Amino acid sequence: MDSSEGEESASGIIAFIDTVPNLIRILPGGRESARNFLQNEFTAKLDSMIDRYGSLGYLLFSAEGEFVTLVIEARRLFVQGFQRGAVALCGTAVEFICDHVIRNRVSTEQDRNNLLSLDFRRQVEKLKEARKFRSTRTGSVMHQIFDIRNDYVHPRGVTIDEKRVHRAIQMLNLLVVAEFGLVPGEGGRARTSTEDDVTFFARELGLSDLT
């Protein structure tokens, strides 16, 4: 059982081959063979996954909004080593976060509609001007994540740099903490994160240079 990319066929054509789906459906015992194949694949990259997971930041935030699933999936893609997919999803998550802020923190329908009609960059700037972000870092972090995302999702011949992808993931973590973060408080209750908490978290994530 195999899933191979870039194999040269007899006719000299470079082809992608993935026979696993057919084997699962057709071959007696195919499901068990597929299970072993996937377990071996997972085991082979488990140590690197643990290393990547250990490099990420602790997160506690208010999990309300469509962006939440995207943040979680971006982290998981990074951990599994899918760098381009991870950074692309970081950009998508940032757009969803911006949309969430507009829909939940802008008071009038007309103002919301005006903002929603703008492109992402202008939305961020308008929200900064209107002081709709909880943190002064948010706008800059959003732009920087989007810059990395744009470098890697367009066919520009840019080689993926895992350190830069890691920075995008860490900035997404910081963004979530800045806008929706919760911090353990007195009596076992969580409180909303403050700018001081964001500063501390930025330092913990290796993002002290962000202002």
N, C-alpha and C positions, 0 to 999 in steps of 0.2 A: 504494500500500500504506500502510495507516494503522492506528494503534491510538489511539483517541480517547476521552477521558473527559469527561463533562459536556456532550455535544452535545445541543441541543434538536431533537427530531424535529418533523415536520409537525403532529403532534397536540398539541404542546406539552409532551411528556414528556421530561424530562432522562434521557438514556440513556448507557450505556457501550458503545462499539463497538470490537471487536477482530476484524478480518477476516483477520489474518495467518495463523492456523492453517488456515483453509479454503483460502486462496490457496496455501499450501505444499502442501496435499494435492491440490488440483484444478487450479490454473493451470499451464500449461506454463511452465517456467522459474521457477516459484514459489519454489523453494528458493534460487535465485540472487538473486531479488528480496528475499527475506527476509534473506539474508546482507548485502546492501547496506543494507537498512533498519537492521539491528542494528549494522552497522559505523558508519553515520552517527550513530545514537543514542549509541554508545559514544564516538565522536570528539567529539561535541558537549559531553559532560560530562567529558572526559578531564582538562582542566586543573583543574577543581574536585576531581576524584578524587585527583589528584597532591597538591593542597594539603591535602586531608584526610589522606592517607596520611603526608605529611610532618609532620603535627601529632601523630602517634601516637608511642608509645615503642618503642624497640628491645626485643625479647623473646628470651630464651633460657631455656627451662624444660624440665623432665622431662616428655616427652609421653606419659604413661601414664594412661589413664583416659578414660571416655566424655565428660568435660567438654571435652577438647581440641578436638574438632571444633566445639563450640558457641562456644568462645572465638575460633577462627579465623573462623567464619561471622559472628559479631557484628562483628568488625573489618571484614570485607569488606562487610557491609551498610552500616556507617557510611561507609566509603570511597565506596561507590556512591551514597550520599545517601538511603538508606532509613532514616530516623531512628527512626521508631516501631518498625520491625522490629528495628533494631539494639539499642535499649534493652530491648525485650521479650526478646530473646535473651540480653542481659546478665543479666537476672534468672533466666532458665532455667539459664544457665551456672553462676551462683552456687549454685543449688539442687543442681546436679550435683556441684559441688565439695564442698559440704557433705556430700552423700551419699558421695562418694569418701573423705573424711576419716573418716567414721563406719565405713565398711566396711574401711578399711585401717589405722586407727590405734587403734581401740577393740578391746581384747584379747578380751573374752568375748562369746559369742553372745548371751547374755541382755542384756548392756549394749547391744550393737548393736541388738537388736530393740526395746529400750525407747526408744532414741533415734530409730529409724526410725519409731516410732509417733507421734512428736511432730510438730507443725507446724514449718515452717522456722525461724521466729523463736526458738522454744524450743530447737530443735536447736543453733542458734548459741550461745545462752547456756549450755547444758549443756556444749558442747565448750569454751567459754571457761573455765568453772569447772573442768573436768577437765584444762585445759592441753594440749589436743590440737592446737591450732594452733601453727605454728612462729613466727608473728609476733604481737606484742601488738596490732597494727593490724587484724588480719584480721576479728575479729568486728564492729567498728565499720564497716569498709569494706563488709562483706557487707550490713549493715543499710541503709547509705546507698544502695548500688546497688539494693536491693530497694525502697526508698522511691521512687526515681526511676522504676523499672519500674512500680510500682503507680500512679503519677500518670498514666502515659501509656498503659497497656494497658486501663484502664477508661474507659467513656464519661462523663467528667466535664467535658467541654468545655475541657480544658486544652490550650492551644496549645503545639505542640512548640517547644522552645528548643534549637537545635543546640548551643549552648555547654554546656547541661546534659547533653545526650546525649553530647557529647564527654567531659565529666567522668565519666560513667558508664563509658565505654569505657576511659578512663585508669585509673579505679579498678579495673576488671576486670584490666587489665594489671598493676597494682600487686599485686593479690591473687594472681595467678598467680606473680609473682616472689616474693612473701612466702612462699607455701606450697610452691612447686615449682621456684623459680628456680635457675638454674645461672650461675656466674660463671667466666670464664676464669681458670685458676689456673696454677701453676708447671708447667713441662714440657709445656705444651700441653693439660693436662687440666683439665676443668671441676670446680669445687667447688660445694657447696651454698651458696646465698645465706645471709647472716647478717642480723641486725637492722640492722647498720650499712649493709649493701648496700641493704636496703629503705629506709632513711632517705635514702640517696643517690638511689635510683631515684624516690622520692616527690618529691624536689626537682626532678629532671630532668623529671618529668611535670607539674609545676606543682601538686603535691598536698602541699606542705609543711605545710599547715594540718591535715592528717590526723594524729591521734595514736592 
